[in-house]
Amino acid sequence: MNKVSSRSVQRWVTAYIQGGIDEVKMKKPGGSKSGITDKDREIIISALFNDPHIFGYLRNTWSLRSLAKCLTNELGIPISFKHLQRITKVLGVRCKRPKLELLHEGEDYEEGKKRMQNYKQVASALKKREL
């Protein structure tokens, strides 16, 4: 048998007496309303699909953290990384980490490999500076 506190049963009986079965039915828990308006949502979508260079970021694609920082600092829309993650999920936008790969092995393979390593070092330094 289910264990239910006597206090819960008491609340249900009182609710039934006061308003019938409709009062006893489970209700959705209340939560805080989102501070993001429809206008803000349009700005977020616009920024998401624009090049980060427009906002002064030295990158070709957005990370959600850098987009959240941009929205908060440059556009005045206070939003957390997690909230932005939920919004992009609802929009059906998938965020992937870009990978660097050398596609062709040939004479220039070692040179390309060196360039890619240098790029990774520079990119990580820029990322640290950006955060």
Salt bridges, closest charged atoms under 4 A:
ASP22 OD1 - LYS25 NZ 3.73
GLU23 OE1 - LYS27 NZ 3.65
ASP51 OD1 - HIS53 ND1 2.90
GLU130 OE2 - ARG59 NH2 3.28
